Amino acid sequence: MAAFNLFKKKDNIDWVTLPQPNDSISFFETIKKESEIFWADTSPNKGIYGFQIQQDSKWRQRLSETELQEFENSIGFSFPTPLRNFYKTMNGLTKQGINIYANNGTPHAFRSVFYSYPDDMALIQEQIDWIYEATSVKKQDLESLEVSRIFPVYGHRFMLVDIPGNPILSMYGDDIIYYADNLSKLLVNEIFSGSIYNVSDFESPPQSQPDIKFWLD
């Protein structure tokens, strides 16, 4: 991949310029490198609730092909190419996410934000089962109903496994909305939110949204 001048100073903000999103290993390698630089100088926002990435977090070592196949077997289906490329590049973070509850006095909580294998298998399955239960759909009925399978990538952001392009939905129980056109756009917006110089490259306009049976009916 050609070199990019990733960080630019503008209005006292370090803006990051990233290559066009394409869900390739090369793209994810760029995200891996630049996100670790970004997190080295970024601490959780003290004024908000929800799980945030801790300062100095780094990506864990990528999965080998054997480990990736074991992961797929544990989940029960083959991953689409974007998800395979993601896990061939990184596999969760070295630090759990932190919820500081806007410093309201509640003890801080910790949990994974990007899910790793095998450590987060129980959490991954719990997230998937939660959505199925909340929407009254049975796992064994998905194929006959022609409903896309789902996989949590970041928090409650789920990839649609069987939809071309593998768009991302925000799924919190039965509260479901379209979130991103693809995994690349999800990662960049979640990691570098508010600091993306070429932000238009990572937007997911309404006209780009595909028809999504059941989940958005």
Secondary structure, 3 states (H helix, E strand, C coil): CCCCCCEEEECCEEEECCCCCCCCHHHHHHHHHHHHHHHHCCCCCCCCCCCECCCCCCECCCCCHHHHHHHHHHHCCCCCHHHHHHHCCCCCECCCEEECHHHCCCCCEEECCECCCCCCHHHHHHHHHHHHHHCCCCHHHHHHHCCCCEEEEECCEEEECCCCCCCEEEEECCEEEEEECCHHHHHHHHHHCCCECCHHHHCCCHHHCCCCCCCCC
